[in-house]
Amino acid sequence: MNKNGLIEALREAGGISKSEARKTVELFFDSMADALAKGGRVEIRGLCSFFVKEYKGYTGRNPKSGKPVTVKAKRLPFFKSGLDLKTRVDR
């Protein structure tokens, strides 16, 4: 399911207009992205959690030339599934 599929499912299940469903889904995802950008954690009990991992910079090596390359520090989002989701998918 993609974003448009989610909007359509919300529209049908909630009995709301497509524009209202779109605003709701976009607000949800924007709020999640904002929380993660601030270094926060998003947890939906039983379903999943999203969090940010921080990596220090390091000196790597270019595989083509073999020359050293500096890799900057970075922050990356991660997803961890909850127990309910794992159980539901495994059925």
Distance bins in CASP14 RR format, pairs under 12 A and 6 or more apart:
PFRMAT RR
TARGET T0000
AUTHOR 0000-0000-0000
RMODE 2
METHOD distances of the structure
MODEL  1
1 7 0 0 0 0 0 1 0 0 0 0 0
1 8 0 0 0 0 1 0 0 0 0 0 0
1 9 1 0 0 1 0 0 0 0 0 0 0
1 10 0 0 0 0 0 1 0 0 0 0 0
1 25 0 0 0 0 0 1 0 0 0 0 0
2 8 0 0 0 0 1 0 0 0 0 0 0
2 9 0 0 0 0 0 1 0 0 0 0 0
2 25 0 0 0 0 0 1 0 0 0 0 0
2 29 0 0 0 0 0 1 0 0 0 0 0
3 9 0 0 0 0 0 1 0 0 0 0 0
3 10 0 0 0 0 0 1 0 0 0 0 0
3 21 0 0 0 0 0 1 0 0 0 0 0
3 22 0 0 0 0 1 0 0 0 0 0 0
3 24 0 0 0 0 0 1 0 0 0 0 0
3 25 1 0 0 1 0 0 0 0 0 0 0
3 26 0 0 0 0 1 0 0 0 0 0 0
3 28 0 0 0 0 0 1 0 0 0 0 0
3 29 1 0 0 1 0 0 0 0 0 0 0
3 30 0 0 0 0 0 1 0 0 0 0 0
4 10 0 0 0 0 0 1 0 0 0 0 0
4 11 0 0 0 0 0 1 0 0 0 0 0
4 18 0 0 0 0 1 0 0 0 0 0 0
4 21 0 0 0 0 0 1 0 0 0 0 0
4 22 0 0 0 0 1 0 0 0 0 0 0
4 25 0 0 0 0 1 0 0 0 0 0 0
4 26 0 0 0 0 0 1 0 0 0 0 0
5 11 0 0 0 0 1 0 0 0 0 0 0
5 12 0 0 0 0 1 0 0 0 0 0 0
5 13 0 0 0 0 0 1 0 0 0 0 0
5 18 0 0 0 0 0 1 0 0 0 0 0
5 21 0 0 0 0 1 0 0 0 0 0 0
5 22 0 0 0 0 0 1 0 0 0 0 0
5 25 0 0 0 0 1 0 0 0 0 0 0
6 12 0 0 0 0 0 1 0 0 0 0 0
6 13 0 0 0 0 0 1 0 0 0 0 0
6 18 0 0 0 0 0 1 0 0 0 0 0
6 21 0 0 0 0 1 0 0 0 0 0 0
6 22 0 0 0 0 1 0 0 0 0 0 0
6 24 0 0 0 0 1 0 0 0 0 0 0
6 25 1 0 1 0 0 0 0 0 0 0 0
6 26 0 0 0 0 0 1 0 0 0 0 0
6 28 0 0 0 0 1 0 0 0 0 0 0
6 29 0 0 0 0 1 0 0 0 0 0 0
7 13 0 0 0 0 0 1 0 0 0 0 0
7 14 0 0 0 0 0 1 0 0 0 0 0
7 16 0 0 0 0 0 1 0 0 0 0 0
7 17 0 0 0 0 0 1 0 0 0 0 0
7 18 1 0 0 1 0 0 0 0 0 0 0
7 19 0 0 0 0 1 0 0 0 0 0 0
7 20 0 0 0 0 1 0 0 0 0 0 0
7 21 1 0 1 0 0 0 0 0 0 0 0
7 22 1 0 1 0 0 0 0 0 0 0 0
7 23 0 0 0 0 1 0 0 0 0 0 0
7 24 0 0 0 0 1 0 0 0 0 0 0
7 25 1 0 1 0 0 0 0 0 0 0 0
7 26 0 0 0 0 1 0 0 0 0 0 0
7 27 0 0 0 0 0 1 0 0 0 0 0
7 28 0 0 0 0 0 1 0 0 0 0 0
7 29 0 0 0 0 0 1 0 0 0 0 0
8 14 0 0 0 0 0 1 0 0 0 0 0
8 15 0 0 0 0 0 1 0 0 0 0 0
8 16 0 0 0 0 0 1 0 0 0 0 0
8 17 0 0 0 0 0 1 0 0 0 0 0
8 18 1 0 0 1 0 0 0 0 0 0 0
8 21 1 0 0 1 0 0 0 0 0 0 0
8 22 0 0 0 0 1 0 0 0 0 0 0
8 25 0 0 0 0 1 0 0 0 0 0 0
9 15 0 0 0 0 0 1 0 0 0 0 0
9 16 0 0 0 0 0 1 0 0 0 0 0
9 18 0 0 0 0 0 1 0 0 0 0 0
9 21 0 0 0 0 1 0 0 0 0 0 0
9 24 0 0 0 0 0 1 0 0 0 0 0
9 25 0 0 0 0 1 0 0 0 0 0 0
10 16 1 0 0 1 0 0 0 0 0 0 0
10 17 0 0 0 0 0 1 0 0 0 0 0
10 18 0 0 0 0 1 0 0 0 0 0 0
10 19 0 0 0 0 0 1 0 0 0 0 0
10 20 0 0 0 0 1 0 0 0 0 0 0
10 21 1 0 1 0 0 0 0 0 0 0 0
10 22 0 0 0 0 1 0 0 0 0 0 0
10 23 0 0 0 0 0 1 0 0 0 0 0
10 24 1 0 0 1 0 0 0 0 0 0 0
10 25 1 0 0 1 0 0 0 0 0 0 0
10 26 0 0 0 0 0 1 0 0 0 0 0
10 27 0 0 0 0 0 1 0 0 0 0 0
10 28 0 0 0 0 1 0 0 0 0 0 0
11 17 1 0 0 1 0 0 0 0 0 0 0
11 18 1 0 1 0 0 0 0 0 0 0 0
11 19 0 0 0 0 1 0 0 0 0 0 0
11 20 1 0 0 1 0 0 0 0 0 0 0
11 21 1 0 1 0 0 0 0 0 0 0 0
11 22 0 0 0 0 1 0 0 0 0 0 0
11 23 0 0 0 0 0 1 0 0 0 0 0
11 24 0 0 0 0 1 0 0 0 0 0 0
11 25 0 0 0 0 1 0 0 0 0 0 0
12 18 0 0 0 0 1 0 0 0 0 0 0
12 21 0 0 0 0 1 0 0 0 0 0 0
13 21 0 0 0 0 1 0 0 0 0 0 0
13 24 0 0 0 0 0 1 0 0 0 0 0
14 20 0 0 0 0 1 0 0 0 0 0 0
14 21 1 0 0 1 0 0 0 0 0 0 0
14 24 0 0 0 0 1 0 0 0 0 0 0
15 21 0 0 0 0 1 0 0 0 0 0 0
15 24 0 0 0 0 0 1 0 0 0 0 0
16 22 0 0 0 0 1 0 0 0 0 0 0
16 23 0 0 0 0 1 0 0 0 0 0 0
16 24 1 0 0 1 0 0 0 0 0 0 0
16 25 0 0 0 0 0 1 0 0 0 0 0
17 23 0 0 0 0 1 0 0 0 0 0 0
17 24 0 0 0 0 0 1 0 0 0 0 0
18 24 0 0 0 0 0 1 0 0 0 0 0
18 25 0 0 0 0 0 1 0 0 0 0 0
19 25 0 0 0 0 0 1 0 0 0 0 0
19 26 0 0 0 0 0 1 0 0 0 0 0
20 26 0 0 0 0 0 1 0 0 0 0 0
20 27 0 0 0 0 0 1 0 0 0 0 0
21 27 0 0 0 0 0 1 0 0 0 0 0
21 28 0 0 0 0 0 1 0 0 0 0 0
22 28 0 0 0 0 0 1 0 0 0 0 0
22 29 0 0 0 0 0 1 0 0 0 0 0
22 30 0 0 0 0 0 1 0 0 0 0 0
23 29 0 0 0 0 0 1 0 0 0 0 0
23 30 0 0 0 0 0 1 0 0 0 0 0
24 30 0 0 0 0 0 1 0 0 0 0 0
24 31 0 0 0 0 0 1 0 0 0 0 0
25 31 0 0 0 0 0 1 0 0 0 0 0
25 32 0 0 0 0 0 1 0 0 0 0 0
26 32 0 0 0 0 0 1 0 0 0 0 0
26 33 0 0 0 0 0 1 0 0 0 0 0
27 33 0 0 0 0 0 1 0 0 0 0 0
27 34 0 0 0 0 0 1 0 0 0 0 0
28 34 0 0 0 0 0 1 0 0 0 0 0
28 35 0 0 0 0 0 1 0 0 0 0 0
28 42 0 0 0 0 0 1 0 0 0 0 0
28 44 0 0 0 0 0 1 0 0 0 0 0
29 35 0 0 0 0 0 1 0 0 0 0 0
29 36 0 0 0 0 0 1 0 0 0 0 0
29 42 0 0 0 0 0 1 0 0 0 0 0
29 50 0 0 0 0 0 1 0 0 0 0 0
30 36 0 0 0 0 0 1 0 0 0 0 0
30 37 0 0 0 0 0 1 0 0 0 0 0
30 42 0 0 0 0 0 1 0 0 0 0 0
31 37 0 0 0 0 0 1 0 0 0 0 0
31 38 0 0 0 0 0 1 0 0 0 0 0
31 40 0 0 0 0 0 1 0 0 0 0 0
31 42 0 0 0 0 1 0 0 0 0 0 0
31 50 0 0 0 0 0 1 0 0 0 0 0
32 38 0 0 0 0 0 1 0 0 0 0 0
32 39 0 0 0 0 0 1 0 0 0 0 0
32 40 0 0 0 0 0 1 0 0 0 0 0
32 41 0 0 0 0 0 1 0 0 0 0 0
32 42 1 0 1 0 0 0 0 0 0 0 0
32 43 0 0 0 0 0 1 0 0 0 0 0
32 44 0 0 0 0 1 0 0 0 0 0 0
32 48 0 0 0 0 0 1 0 0 0 0 0
32 49 0 0 0 0 0 1 0 0 0 0 0
32 50 1 0 0 1 0 0 0 0 0 0 0
32 51 0 0 0 0 0 1 0 0 0 0 0
32 52 0 0 0 0 0 1 0 0 0 0 0
32 77 0 0 0 0 1 0 0 0 0 0 0
32 79 0 0 0 0 0 1 0 0 0 0 0
33 39 0 0 0 0 0 1 0 0 0 0 0
33 40 0 0 0 0 0 1 0 0 0 0 0
33 42 0 0 0 0 1 0 0 0 0 0 0
33 50 0 0 0 0 1 0 0 0 0 0 0
33 52 0 0 0 0 0 1 0 0 0 0 0
33 77 0 0 0 0 1 0 0 0 0 0 0
34 40 0 0 0 0 1 0 0 0 0 0 0
34 42 0 0 0 0 1 0 0 0 0 0 0
34 50 0 0 0 0 0 1 0 0 0 0 0
35 41 1 0 0 1 0 0 0 0 0 0 0
35 42 1 0 1 0 0 0 0 0 0 0 0
35 43 0 0 0 0 0 1 0 0 0 0 0
35 44 0 0 0 0 0 1 0 0 0 0 0
35 49 0 0 0 0 0 1 0 0 0 0 0
35 50 0 0 0 0 1 0 0 0 0 0 0
35 51 0 0 0 0 1 0 0 0 0 0 0
35 52 0 0 0 0 1 0 0 0 0 0 0
35 77 0 0 0 0 0 1 0 0 0 0 0
36 42 1 0 0 1 0 0 0 0 0 0 0
36 43 0 0 0 0 0 1 0 0 0 0 0
36 49 0 0 0 0 0 1 0 0 0 0 0
36 50 1 0 0 1 0 0 0 0 0 0 0
36 51 1 0 0 1 0 0 0 0 0 0 0
36 52 1 0 1 0 0 0 0 0 0 0 0
36 53 0 0 0 0 0 1 0 0 0 0 0
36 75 0 0 0 0 1 0 0 0 0 0 0
36 76 0 0 0 0 1 0 0 0 0 0 0
36 77 1 0 1 0 0 0 0 0 0 0 0
36 78 0 0 0 0 1 0 0 0 0 0 0
36 79 0 0 0 0 0 1 0 0 0 0 0
37 50 0 0 0 0 0 1 0 0 0 0 0
37 52 0 0 0 0 1 0 0 0 0 0 0
37 75 0 0 0 0 1 0 0 0 0 0 0
37 77 0 0 0 0 1 0 0 0 0 0 0
38 52 0 0 0 0 1 0 0 0 0 0 0
38 75 0 0 0 0 0 1 0 0 0 0 0
39 50 0 0 0 0 0 1 0 0 0 0 0
39 51 0 0 0 0 1 0 0 0 0 0 0
39 52 1 0 1 0 0 0 0 0 0 0 0
39 53 0 0 0 0 0 1 0 0 0 0 0
39 54 0 0 0 0 1 0 0 0 0 0 0
39 75 1 0 0 1 0 0 0 0 0 0 0
39 76 0 0 0 0 0 1 0 0 0 0 0
39 77 0 0 0 0 1 0 0 0 0 0 0
39 78 0 0 0 0 0 1 0 0 0 0 0
40 49 0 0 0 0 0 1 0 0 0 0 0
40 50 0 0 0 0 1 0 0 0 0 0 0
40 51 1 0 0 1 0 0 0 0 0 0 0
40 52 1 0 0 1 0 0 0 0 0 0 0
40 53 0 0 0 0 0 1 0 0 0 0 0
40 54 0 0 0 0 0 1 0 0 0 0 0
40 75 0 0 0 0 0 1 0 0 0 0 0
40 77 0 0 0 0 0 1 0 0 0 0 0
40 78 0 0 0 0 0 1 0 0 0 0 0
41 48 0 0 0 0 0 1 0 0 0 0 0
41 49 1 0 0 1 0 0 0 0 0 0 0
41 50 1 0 0 1 0 0 0 0 0 0 0
41 51 1 0 1 0 0 0 0 0 0 0 0
41 52 1 0 0 1 0 0 0 0 0 0 0
41 53 0 0 0 0 0 1 0 0 0 0 0
41 77 0 0 0 0 0 1 0 0 0 0 0
41 78 0 0 0 0 0 1 0 0 0 0 0
41 79 0 0 0 0 0 1 0 0 0 0 0
41 80 0 0 0 0 0 1 0 0 0 0 0
42 48 0 0 0 0 1 0 0 0 0 0 0
42 49 1 0 0 1 0 0 0 0 0 0 0
42 50 1 0 1 0 0 0 0 0 0 0 0
42 51 1 0 0 1 0 0 0 0 0 0 0
42 52 0 0 0 0 1 0 0 0 0 0 0
42 77 0 0 0 0 1 0 0 0 0 0 0
42 78 0 0 0 0 0 1 0 0 0 0 0
42 79 0 0 0 0 1 0 0 0 0 0 0
42 80 0 0 0 0 0 1 0 0 0 0 0
43 49 1 0 1 0 0 0 0 0 0 0 0
43 50 1 0 0 1 0 0 0 0 0 0 0
43 51 0 0 0 0 1 0 0 0 0 0 0
43 79 0 0 0 0 0 1 0 0 0 0 0
43 80 0 0 0 0 1 0 0 0 0 0 0
43 81 0 0 0 0 0 1 0 0 0 0 0
43 82 0 0 0 0 1 0 0 0 0 0 0
44 50 0 0 0 0 1 0 0 0 0 0 0
44 79 0 0 0 0 0 1 0 0 0 0 0
44 80 0 0 0 0 0 1 0 0 0 0 0
44 81 0 0 0 0 0 1 0 0 0 0 0
44 82 0 0 0 0 1 0 0 0 0 0 0
44 84 0 0 0 0 1 0 0 0 0 0 0
44 85 0 0 0 0 1 0 0 0 0 0 0
45 82 0 0 0 0 1 0 0 0 0 0 0
45 83 0 0 0 0 1 0 0 0 0 0 0
45 84 0 0 0 0 1 0 0 0 0 0 0
45 85 0 0 0 0 0 1 0 0 0 0 0
46 80 0 0 0 0 0 1 0 0 0 0 0
46 81 0 0 0 0 1 0 0 0 0 0 0
46 82 1 0 1 0 0 0 0 0 0 0 0
46 83 1 0 0 1 0 0 0 0 0 0 0
46 84 1 0 1 0 0 0 0 0 0 0 0
46 85 1 0 0 1 0 0 0 0 0 0 0
46 86 0 0 0 0 1 0 0 0 0 0 0
46 87 0 0 0 0 1 0 0 0 0 0 0
46 88 0 0 0 0 1 0 0 0 0 0 0
47 79 0 0 0 0 0 1 0 0 0 0 0
47 80 0 0 0 0 0 1 0 0 0 0 0
47 81 1 0 0 1 0 0 0 0 0 0 0
47 82 1 0 0 1 0 0 0 0 0 0 0
47 83 0 0 0 0 1 0 0 0 0 0 0
47 84 1 0 0 1 0 0 0 0 0 0 0
47 85 1 0 1 0 0 0 0 0 0 0 0
47 86 0 0 0 0 0 1 0 0 0 0 0
47 87 0 0 0 0 0 1 0 0 0 0 0
47 88 0 0 0 0 1 0 0 0 0 0 0
47 89 0 0 0 0 0 1 0 0 0 0 0
48 77 0 0 0 0 0 1 0 0 0 0 0
48 78 0 0 0 0 0 1 0 0 0 0 0
48 79 1 0 0 1 0 0 0 0 0 0 0
48 80 1 0 0 1 0 0 0 0 0 0 0
48 81 1 0 1 0 0 0 0 0 0 0 0
48 82 1 0 1 0 0 0 0 0 0 0 0
48 83 0 0 0 0 0 1 0 0 0 0 0
48 84 0 0 0 0 1 0 0 0 0 0 0
48 85 1 0 0 1 0 0 0 0 0 0 0
48 86 0 0 0 0 1 0 0 0 0 0 0
48 88 0 0 0 0 0 1 0 0 0 0 0
48 89 0 0 0 0 0 1 0 0 0 0 0
49 77 0 0 0 0 0 1 0 0 0 0 0
49 78 0 0 0 0 1 0 0 0 0 0 0
49 79 1 0 0 1 0 0 0 0 0 0 0
49 80 1 0 1 0 0 0 0 0 0 0 0
49 81 0 0 0 0 1 0 0 0 0 0 0
49 82 1 0 0 1 0 0 0 0 0 0 0
49 83 0 0 0 0 0 1 0 0 0 0 0
49 85 0 0 0 0 0 1 0 0 0 0 0
50 76 0 0 0 0 0 1 0 0 0 0 0
50 77 1 0 1 0 0 0 0 0 0 0 0
50 78 1 0 0 1 0 0 0 0 0 0 0
50 79 1 0 1 0 0 0 0 0 0 0 0
50 80 1 0 0 1 0 0 0 0 0 0 0
50 81 0 0 0 0 0 1 0 0 0 0 0
50 82 0 0 0 0 0 1 0 0 0 0 0
51 75 0 0 0 0 0 1 0 0 0 0 0
51 76 0 0 0 0 1 0 0 0 0 0 0
51 77 1 0 0 1 0 0 0 0 0 0 0
51 78 1 0 1 0 0 0 0 0 0 0 0
51 79 0 0 0 0 1 0 0 0 0 0 0
51 80 1 0 0 1 0 0 0 0 0 0 0
52 74 0 0 0 0 0 1 0 0 0 0 0
52 75 1 0 1 0 0 0 0 0 0 0 0
52 76 1 0 0 1 0 0 0 0 0 0 0
52 77 1 0 1 0 0 0 0 0 0 0 0
52 78 1 0 0 1 0 0 0 0 0 0 0
52 79 0 0 0 0 0 1 0 0 0 0 0
53 73 0 0 0 0 0 1 0 0 0 0 0
53 74 0 0 0 0 1 0 0 0 0 0 0
53 75 1 0 0 1 0 0 0 0 0 0 0
53 76 1 0 1 0 0 0 0 0 0 0 0
53 77 0 0 0 0 1 0 0 0 0 0 0
53 78 1 0 1 0 0 0 0 0 0 0 0
53 79 0 0 0 0 0 1 0 0 0 0 0
53 80 0 0 0 0 0 1 0 0 0 0 0
54 72 0 0 0 0 0 1 0 0 0 0 0
54 73 1 0 0 1 0 0 0 0 0 0 0
54 74 1 0 0 1 0 0 0 0 0 0 0
54 75 1 0 1 0 0 0 0 0 0 0 0
54 76 0 0 0 0 1 0 0 0 0 0 0
54 77 0 0 0 0 0 1 0 0 0 0 0
54 78 0 0 0 0 0 1 0 0 0 0 0
55 71 0 0 0 0 1 0 0 0 0 0 0
55 72 0 0 0 0 1 0 0 0 0 0 0
55 73 1 0 0 1 0 0 0 0 0 0 0
55 74 1 0 1 0 0 0 0 0 0 0 0
55 75 1 0 0 1 0 0 0 0 0 0 0
55 76 1 0 0 1 0 0 0 0 0 0 0
55 78 0 0 0 0 0 1 0 0 0 0 0
56 70 0 0 0 0 0 1 0 0 0 0 0
56 71 0 0 0 0 1 0 0 0 0 0 0
56 72 0 0 0 0 1 0 0 0 0 0 0
56 73 1 0 1 0 0 0 0 0 0 0 0
56 74 0 0 0 0 1 0 0 0 0 0 0
56 75 0 0 0 0 0 1 0 0 0 0 0
57 69 0 0 0 0 0 1 0 0 0 0 0
57 70 1 0 0 1 0 0 0 0 0 0 0
57 71 1 0 1 0 0 0 0 0 0 0 0
57 72 1 0 1 0 0 0 0 0 0 0 0
57 73 1 0 1 0 0 0 0 0 0 0 0
57 74 1 0 0 1 0 0 0 0 0 0 0
57 75 0 0 0 0 0 1 0 0 0 0 0
58 68 0 0 0 0 0 1 0 0 0 0 0
58 69 0 0 0 0 1 0 0 0 0 0 0
58 70 1 0 0 1 0 0 0 0 0 0 0
58 71 1 0 1 0 0 0 0 0 0 0 0
58 72 0 0 0 0 1 0 0 0 0 0 0
58 73 0 0 0 0 1 0 0 0 0 0 0
58 74 0 0 0 0 0 1 0 0 0 0 0
59 66 0 0 0 0 0 1 0 0 0 0 0
59 67 0 0 0 0 0 1 0 0 0 0 0
59 68 1 0 1 0 0 0 0 0 0 0 0
59 69 1 0 0 1 0 0 0 0 0 0 0
59 70 1 0 1 0 0 0 0 0 0 0 0
59 71 1 0 0 1 0 0 0 0 0 0 0
59 72 0 0 0 0 0 1 0 0 0 0 0
60 66 0 0 0 0 1 0 0 0 0 0 0
60 67 0 0 0 0 1 0 0 0 0 0 0
60 68 1 0 0 1 0 0 0 0 0 0 0
60 69 1 0 1 0 0 0 0 0 0 0 0
60 70 1 0 0 1 0 0 0 0 0 0 0
60 71 1 0 1 0 0 0 0 0 0 0 0
60 72 0 0 0 0 0 1 0 0 0 0 0
61 67 1 0 0 1 0 0 0 0 0 0 0
61 68 1 0 1 0 0 0 0 0 0 0 0
61 69 1 0 0 1 0 0 0 0 0 0 0
61 70 0 0 0 0 0 1 0 0 0 0 0
61 71 0 0 0 0 1 0 0 0 0 0 0
62 68 1 0 0 1 0 0 0 0 0 0 0
62 69 1 0 1 0 0 0 0 0 0 0 0
62 70 0 0 0 0 0 1 0 0 0 0 0
62 71 0 0 0 0 0 1 0 0 0 0 0
63 69 0 0 0 0 1 0 0 0 0 0 0
79 85 0 0 0 0 0 1 0 0 0 0 0
80 86 0 0 0 0 0 1 0 0 0 0 0
81 87 0 0 0 0 1 0 0 0 0 0 0
81 88 0 0 0 0 1 0 0 0 0 0 0
81 89 1 0 0 1 0 0 0 0 0 0 0
81 90 0 0 0 0 0 1 0 0 0 0 0
82 88 0 0 0 0 1 0 0 0 0 0 0
82 89 0 0 0 0 0 1 0 0 0 0 0
82 90 0 0 0 0 0 1 0 0 0 0 0
83 89 0 0 0 0 0 1 0 0 0 0 0
83 90 0 0 0 0 0 1 0 0 0 0 0
84 90 0 0 0 0 0 1 0 0 0 0 0
84 91 0 0 0 0 0 1 0 0 0 0 0
85 91 0 0 0 0 0 1 0 0 0 0 0
END
